[in-house]
Amino acid sequence: MYGSGLAVLMAAEGWIGPDIWLAATQWLLVSLVLVAFAIYLKLS
């Protein structure tokens, strides 16, 4: 979950200024994958 929050912050930073490693929309996709993985681990 913390990684997802960090990915959202990176997306916001990429939207405001220059991209860091990935574009802002790609950071949002990374965030969604991390949330899905966290939910999967929680349910396992």
PDB file of N, CA, C, O and CB in Angstrom:
ATOM      1  N   MET A   1       0.826  -1.198   0.000  1.00  0.00           N
ATOM      2  CA  MET A   1       0.000   0.000   0.000  1.00  0.00           C
ATOM      3  C   MET A   1       0.872   1.265   0.000  1.00  0.00           C
ATOM      4  O   MET A   1       0.541   2.260  -0.644  1.00  0.00           O
ATOM      5  CB  MET A   1      -0.940  -0.003   1.217  1.00  0.00           C
ATOM      6  N   TYR A   2       1.987   1.205   0.733  1.00  0.00           N
ATOM      7  CA  TYR A   2       2.867   2.382   0.756  1.00  0.00           C
ATOM      8  C   TYR A   2       3.487   2.627  -0.617  1.00  0.00           C
ATOM      9  O   TYR A   2       3.657   3.770  -1.040  1.00  0.00           O
ATOM     10  CB  TYR A   2       3.976   2.205   1.812  1.00  0.00           C
ATOM     11  N   GLY A   3       3.820   1.542  -1.302  1.00  0.00           N
ATOM     12  CA  GLY A   3       4.374   1.680  -2.651  1.00  0.00           C
ATOM     13  C   GLY A   3       3.377   2.299  -3.609  1.00  0.00           C
ATOM     14  O   GLY A   3       3.749   3.066  -4.497  1.00  0.00           O
ATOM     15  N   SER A   4       2.108   1.964  -3.427  1.00  0.00           N
ATOM     16  CA  SER A   4       1.067   2.550  -4.260  1.00  0.00           C
ATOM     17  C   SER A   4       0.950   4.049  -4.018  1.00  0.00           C
ATOM     18  O   SER A   4       0.820   4.830  -4.960  1.00  0.00           O
ATOM     19  CB  SER A   4      -0.271   1.868  -3.996  1.00  0.00           C
ATOM     20  N   GLY A   5       0.996   4.442  -2.757  1.00  0.00           N
ATOM     21  CA  GLY A   5       0.955   5.871  -2.439  1.00  0.00           C
ATOM     22  C   GLY A   5       2.144   6.611  -3.025  1.00  0.00           C
ATOM     23  O   GLY A   5       2.004   7.730  -3.519  1.00  0.00           O
ATOM     24  N   LEU A   6       3.305   5.993  -2.971  1.00  0.00           N
ATOM     25  CA  LEU A   6       4.499   6.605  -3.555  1.00  0.00           C
ATOM     26  C   LEU A   6       4.355   6.731  -5.068  1.00  0.00           C
ATOM     27  O   LEU A   6       4.769   7.735  -5.648  1.00  0.00           O
ATOM     28  CB  LEU A   6       5.752   5.784  -3.209  1.00  0.00           C
ATOM     29  N   ALA A   7       3.775   5.725  -5.708  1.00  0.00           N
ATOM     30  CA  ALA A   7       3.566   5.787  -7.155  1.00  0.00           C
ATOM     31  C   ALA A   7       2.595   6.903  -7.529  1.00  0.00           C
ATOM     32  O   ALA A   7       2.771   7.558  -8.557  1.00  0.00           O
ATOM     33  CB  ALA A   7       3.045   4.446  -7.674  1.00  0.00           C
ATOM     34  N   VAL A   8       1.571   7.124  -6.702  1.00  0.00           N
ATOM     35  CA  VAL A   8       0.634   8.229  -6.963  1.00  0.00           C
ATOM     36  C   VAL A   8       1.342   9.567  -6.815  1.00  0.00           C
ATOM     37  O   VAL A   8       1.094  10.486  -7.596  1.00  0.00           O
ATOM     38  CB  VAL A   8      -0.582   8.160  -6.005  1.00  0.00           C
ATOM     39  N   LEU A   9       2.212   9.689  -5.833  1.00  0.00           N
ATOM     40  CA  LEU A   9       2.986  10.924  -5.678  1.00  0.00           C
ATOM     41  C   LEU A   9       3.922  11.154  -6.862  1.00  0.00           C
ATOM     42  O   LEU A   9       4.104  12.287  -7.307  1.00  0.00           O
ATOM     43  CB  LEU A   9       3.793  10.883  -4.379  1.00  0.00           C
ATOM     44  N   MET A  10       4.511  10.080  -7.365  1.00  0.00           N
ATOM     45  CA  MET A  10       5.375  10.208  -8.541  1.00  0.00           C
ATOM     46  C   MET A  10       4.554  10.613  -9.761  1.00  0.00           C
ATOM     47  O   MET A  10       5.034  11.370 -10.605  1.00  0.00           O
ATOM     48  CB  MET A  10       6.123   8.884  -8.815  1.00  0.00           C
ATOM     49  N   ALA A  11       3.322  10.117  -9.861  1.00  0.00           N
ATOM     50  CA  ALA A  11       2.441  10.517 -10.963  1.00  0.00           C
ATOM     51  C   ALA A  11       2.101  12.002 -10.856  1.00  0.00           C
ATOM     52  O   ALA A  11       2.095  12.711 -11.863  1.00  0.00           O
ATOM     53  CB  ALA A  11       1.146   9.669 -10.963  1.00  0.00           C
ATOM     54  N   ALA A  12       1.820  12.472  -9.650  1.00  0.00           N
ATOM     55  CA  ALA A  12       1.507  13.888  -9.464  1.00  0.00           C
ATOM     56  C   ALA A  12       2.713  14.752  -9.804  1.00  0.00           C
ATOM     57  O   ALA A  12       2.564  15.814 -10.409  1.00  0.00           O
ATOM     58  CB  ALA A  12       1.052  14.155  -8.020  1.00  0.00           C
ATOM     59  N   GLU A  13       3.893  14.311  -9.425  1.00  0.00           N
ATOM     60  CA  GLU A  13       5.104  15.071  -9.730  1.00  0.00           C
ATOM     61  C   GLU A  13       5.347  15.079 -11.232  1.00  0.00           C
ATOM     62  O   GLU A  13       5.758  16.098 -11.787  1.00  0.00           O
ATOM     63  CB  GLU A  13       6.324  14.481  -8.988  1.00  0.00           C
ATOM     64  N   GLY A  14       5.095  13.948 -11.900  1.00  0.00           N
ATOM     65  CA  GLY A  14       5.259  13.891 -13.341  1.00  0.00           C
ATOM     66  C   GLY A  14       4.251  14.750 -14.074  1.00  0.00           C
ATOM     67  O   GLY A  14       4.541  15.252 -15.159  1.00  0.00           O
ATOM     68  N   TRP A  15       3.079  14.926 -13.501  1.00  0.00           N
ATOM     69  CA  TRP A  15       2.059  15.773 -14.113  1.00  0.00           C
ATOM     70  C   TRP A  15       2.436  17.254 -13.986  1.00  0.00           C
ATOM     71  O   TRP A  15       2.179  18.050 -14.888  1.00  0.00           O
ATOM     72  CB  TRP A  15       0.686  15.513 -13.463  1.00  0.00           C
ATOM     73  N   ILE A  16       3.047  17.605 -12.853  1.00  0.00           N
ATOM     74  CA  ILE A  16       3.418  19.001 -12.606  1.00  0.00           C
ATOM     75  C   ILE A  16       4.691  19.386 -13.354  1.00  0.00           C
ATOM     76  O   ILE A  16       4.764  20.451 -13.967  1.00  0.00           O
ATOM     77  CB  ILE A  16       3.604  19.240 -11.109  1.00  0.00           C
ATOM     78  N   GLY A  17       5.692  18.510 -13.296  1.00  0.00           N
ATOM     79  CA  GLY A  17       6.987  18.842 -13.876  1.00  0.00           C
ATOM     80  C   GLY A  17       7.464  17.758 -14.824  1.00  0.00           C
ATOM     81  O   GLY A  17       6.666  17.038 -15.423  1.00  0.00           O
ATOM     82  N   PRO A  18       8.776  17.655 -14.949  1.00  0.00           N
ATOM     83  CA  PRO A  18       9.327  16.626 -15.849  1.00  0.00           C
ATOM     84  C   PRO A  18       9.113  15.223 -15.295  1.00  0.00           C
ATOM     85  O   PRO A  18       9.070  15.019 -14.082  1.00  0.00           O
ATOM     86  CB  PRO A  18      10.823  16.865 -16.081  1.00  0.00           C
ATOM     87  N   ASP A  19       8.979  14.266 -16.201  1.00  0.00           N
ATOM     88  CA  ASP A  19       8.753  12.874 -15.796  1.00  0.00           C
ATOM     89  C   ASP A  19      10.011  12.287 -15.179  1.00  0.00           C
ATOM     90  O   ASP A  19      11.128  12.616 -15.577  1.00  0.00           O
ATOM     91  CB  ASP A  19       8.306  12.024 -16.996  1.00  0.00           C
ATOM     92  N   ILE A  20       9.810  11.406 -14.196  1.00  0.00           N
ATOM     93  CA  ILE A  20      10.910  10.681 -13.585  1.00  0.00           C
ATOM     94  C   ILE A  20      10.734   9.214 -13.944  1.00  0.00           C
ATOM     95  O   ILE A  20       9.828   8.563 -13.423  1.00  0.00           O
ATOM     96  CB  ILE A  20      10.957  10.895 -12.029  1.00  0.00           C
ATOM     97  N   TRP A  21      11.570   8.682 -14.815  1.00  0.00           N
ATOM     98  CA  TRP A  21      11.585   7.289 -15.269  1.00  0.00           C
ATOM     99  C   TRP A  21      10.359   6.918 -16.084  1.00  0.00           C
ATOM    100  O   TRP A  21      10.506   6.346 -17.165  1.00  0.00           O
ATOM    101  CB  TRP A  21      11.692   6.366 -14.087  1.00  0.00           C
ATOM    102  N   LEU A  22       9.169   7.218 -15.618  1.00  0.00           N
ATOM    103  CA  LEU A  22       7.937   6.859 -16.324  1.00  0.00           C
ATOM    104  C   LEU A  22       7.040   8.087 -16.454  1.00  0.00           C
ATOM    105  O   LEU A  22       7.204   9.067 -15.727  1.00  0.00           O
ATOM    106  CB  LEU A  22       7.190   5.715 -15.586  1.00  0.00           C
ATOM    107  N   ALA A  23       6.101   8.025 -17.379  1.00  0.00           N
ATOM    108  CA  ALA A  23       5.116   9.101 -17.515  1.00  0.00           C
ATOM    109  C   ALA A  23       4.106   9.011 -16.366  1.00  0.00           C
ATOM    110  O   ALA A  23       4.023   7.993 -15.678  1.00  0.00           O
ATOM    111  CB  ALA A  23       4.388   9.020 -18.900  1.00  0.00           C
ATOM    112  N   ALA A  24       3.353  10.072 -16.172  1.00  0.00           N
ATOM    113  CA  ALA A  24       2.407  10.139 -15.060  1.00  0.00           C
ATOM    114  C   ALA A  24       1.346   9.041 -15.153  1.00  0.00           C
ATOM    115  O   ALA A  24       0.982   8.450 -14.137  1.00  0.00           O
ATOM    116  CB  ALA A  24       1.736  11.510 -15.024  1.00  0.00           C
ATOM    117  N   THR A  25       0.848   8.764 -16.354  1.00  0.00           N
ATOM    118  CA  THR A  25      -0.174   7.718 -16.485  1.00  0.00           C
ATOM    119  C   THR A  25       0.412   6.342 -16.197  1.00  0.00           C
ATOM    120  O   THR A  25      -0.284   5.470 -15.677  1.00  0.00           O
ATOM    121  CB  THR A  25      -0.791   7.741 -17.892  1.00  0.00           C
ATOM    122  N   GLN A  26       1.673   6.142 -16.528  1.00  0.00           N
ATOM    123  CA  GLN A  26       2.313   4.862 -16.228  1.00  0.00           C
ATOM    124  C   GLN A  26       2.488   4.688 -14.725  1.00  0.00           C
ATOM    125  O   GLN A  26       2.373   3.572 -14.218  1.00  0.00           O
ATOM    126  CB  GLN A  26       3.672   4.760 -16.937  1.00  0.00           C
ATOM    127  N   TRP A  27       2.763   5.765 -14.008  1.00  0.00           N
ATOM    128  CA  TRP A  27       2.860   5.679 -12.548  1.00  0.00           C
ATOM    129  C   TRP A  27       1.509   5.302 -11.952  1.00  0.00           C
ATOM    130  O   TRP A  27       1.450   4.551 -10.978  1.00  0.00           O
ATOM    131  CB  TRP A  27       3.354   7.016 -11.952  1.00  0.00           C
ATOM    132  N   LEU A  28       0.415   5.820 -12.532  1.00  0.00           N
ATOM    133  CA  LEU A  28      -0.909   5.442 -12.031  1.00  0.00           C
ATOM    134  C   LEU A  28      -1.190   3.963 -12.271  1.00  0.00           C
ATOM    135  O   LEU A  28      -1.816   3.311 -11.435  1.00  0.00           O
ATOM    136  CB  LEU A  28      -1.995   6.294 -12.697  1.00  0.00           C
ATOM    137  N   LEU A  29      -0.736   3.427 -13.397  1.00  0.00           N
ATOM    138  CA  LEU A  29      -0.900   1.996 -13.653  1.00  0.00           C
ATOM    139  C   LEU A  29      -0.076   1.168 -12.674  1.00  0.00           C
ATOM    140  O   LEU A  29      -0.536   0.129 -12.200  1.00  0.00           O
ATOM    141  CB  LEU A  29      -0.498   1.661 -15.094  1.00  0.00           C
ATOM    142  N   VAL A  30       1.128   1.617 -12.371  1.00  0.00           N
ATOM    143  CA  VAL A  30       1.953   0.930 -11.370  1.00  0.00           C
ATOM    144  C   VAL A  30       1.243   0.940 -10.026  1.00  0.00           C
ATOM    145  O   VAL A  30       1.249  -0.062  -9.311  1.00  0.00           O
ATOM    146  CB  VAL A  30       3.349   1.595 -11.248  1.00  0.00           C
ATOM    147  N   SER A  31       0.634   2.061  -9.681  1.00  0.00           N
ATOM    148  CA  SER A  31      -0.095   2.174  -8.428  1.00  0.00           C
ATOM    149  C   SER A  31      -1.257   1.178  -8.373  1.00  0.00           C
ATOM    150  O   SER A  31      -1.474   0.539  -7.343  1.00  0.00           O
ATOM    151  CB  SER A  31      -0.613   3.603  -8.246  1.00  0.00           C
ATOM    152  N   LEU A  32      -2.001   1.041  -9.468  1.00  0.00           N
ATOM    153  CA  LEU A  32      -3.118   0.096  -9.501  1.00  0.00           C
ATOM    154  C   LEU A  32      -2.631  -1.344  -9.343  1.00  0.00           C
ATOM    155  O   LEU A  32      -3.260  -2.138  -8.643  1.00  0.00           O
ATOM    156  CB  LEU A  32      -3.901   0.244 -10.811  1.00  0.00           C
ATOM    157  N   VAL A  33      -1.529  -1.680  -9.982  1.00  0.00           N
ATOM    158  CA  VAL A  33      -0.986  -3.032  -9.858  1.00  0.00           C
ATOM    159  C   VAL A  33      -0.546  -3.297  -8.425  1.00  0.00           C
ATOM    160  O   VAL A  33      -0.785  -4.382  -7.896  1.00  0.00           O
ATOM    161  CB  VAL A  33       0.193  -3.236 -10.825  1.00  0.00           C
ATOM    162  N   LEU A  34       0.095  -2.320  -7.791  1.00  0.00           N
ATOM    163  CA  LEU A  34       0.543  -2.497  -6.413  1.00  0.00           C
ATOM    164  C   LEU A  34      -0.633  -2.653  -5.456  1.00  0.00           C
ATOM    165  O   LEU A  34      -0.555  -3.439  -4.512  1.00  0.00           O
ATOM    166  CB  LEU A  34       1.407  -1.318  -5.985  1.00  0.00           C
ATOM    167  N   VAL A  35      -1.717  -1.924  -5.682  1.00  0.00           N
ATOM    168  CA  VAL A  35      -2.907  -2.060  -4.844  1.00  0.00           C
ATOM    169  C   VAL A  35      -3.522  -3.443  -5.024  1.00  0.00           C
ATOM    170  O   VAL A  35      -3.911  -4.088  -4.050  1.00  0.00           O
ATOM    171  CB  VAL A  35      -3.940  -0.963  -5.182  1.00  0.00           C
ATOM    172  N   ALA A  36      -3.608  -3.895  -6.268  1.00  0.00           N
ATOM    173  CA  ALA A  36      -4.173  -5.228  -6.525  1.00  0.00           C
ATOM    174  C   ALA A  36      -3.312  -6.303  -5.862  1.00  0.00           C
ATOM    175  O   ALA A  36      -3.849  -7.255  -5.295  1.00  0.00           O
ATOM    176  CB  ALA A  36      -4.284  -5.493  -8.053  1.00  0.00           C
ATOM    177  N   PHE A  37      -1.997  -6.167  -5.923  1.00  0.00           N
ATOM    178  CA  PHE A  37      -1.103  -7.135  -5.295  1.00  0.00           C
ATOM    179  C   PHE A  37      -1.230  -7.099  -3.774  1.00  0.00           C
ATOM    180  O   PHE A  37      -1.192  -8.145  -3.126  1.00  0.00           O
ATOM    181  CB  PHE A  37       0.345  -6.866  -5.709  1.00  0.00           C
ATOM    182  N   ALA A  38      -1.379  -5.910  -3.200  1.00  0.00           N
ATOM    183  CA  ALA A  38      -1.552  -5.797  -1.750  1.00  0.00           C
ATOM    184  C   ALA A  38      -2.853  -6.447  -1.298  1.00  0.00           C
ATOM    185  O   ALA A  38      -2.890  -7.109  -0.261  1.00  0.00           O
ATOM    186  CB  ALA A  38      -1.524  -4.328  -1.322  1.00  0.00           C
ATOM    187  N   ILE A  39      -3.923  -6.263  -2.072  1.00  0.00           N
ATOM    188  CA  ILE A  39      -5.196  -6.894  -1.736  1.00  0.00           C
ATOM    189  C   ILE A  39      -5.077  -8.408  -1.844  1.00  0.00           C
ATOM    190  O   ILE A  39      -5.594  -9.137  -0.997  1.00  0.00           O
ATOM    191  CB  ILE A  39      -6.319  -6.377  -2.653  1.00  0.00           C
ATOM    192  N   TYR A  40      -4.396  -8.881  -2.886  1.00  0.00           N
ATOM    193  CA  TYR A  40      -4.190 -10.320  -3.061  1.00  0.00           C
ATOM    194  C   TYR A  40      -3.427 -10.906  -1.878  1.00  0.00           C
ATOM    195  O   TYR A  40      -3.790 -11.963  -1.361  1.00  0.00           O
ATOM    196  CB  TYR A  40      -3.434 -10.600  -4.369  1.00  0.00           C
ATOM    197  N   LEU A  41      -2.372 -10.218  -1.453  1.00  0.00           N
ATOM    198  CA  LEU A  41      -1.595 -10.711  -0.309  1.00  0.00           C
ATOM    199  C   LEU A  41      -2.416 -10.688   0.977  1.00  0.00           C
ATOM    200  O   LEU A  41      -2.278 -11.575   1.820  1.00  0.00           O
ATOM    201  CB  LEU A  41      -0.325  -9.873  -0.129  1.00  0.00           C
ATOM    202  N   LYS A  42      -3.257  -9.689   1.126  1.00  0.00           N
ATOM    203  CA  LYS A  42      -4.093  -9.585   2.323  1.00  0.00           C
ATOM    204  C   LYS A  42      -5.117 -10.729   2.391  1.00  0.00           C
ATOM    205  O   LYS A  42      -5.405 -11.251   3.468  1.00  0.00           O
ATOM    206  CB  LYS A  42      -4.817  -8.227   2.346  1.00  0.00           C
ATOM    207  N   LEU A  43      -5.658 -11.106   1.234  1.00  0.00           N
ATOM    208  CA  LEU A  43      -6.674 -12.145   1.183  1.00  0.00           C
ATOM    209  C   LEU A  43      -6.074 -13.560   1.233  1.00  0.00           C
ATOM    210  O   LEU A  43      -6.782 -14.523   1.526  1.00  0.00           O
ATOM    211  CB  LEU A  43      -7.503 -11.982  -0.075  1.00  0.00           C
ATOM    212  N   SER A  44      -4.780 -13.681   0.949  1.00  0.00           N
ATOM    213  CA  SER A  44      -4.137 -15.004   0.942  1.00  0.00           C
ATOM    214  C   SER A  44      -3.899 -15.520   2.327  1.00  0.00           C
ATOM    215  O   SER A  44      -3.368 -16.618   2.494  1.00  0.00           O
ATOM    216  CB  SER A  44      -2.831 -14.958   0.200  1.00  0.00           C
TER     217      SER A  44
END
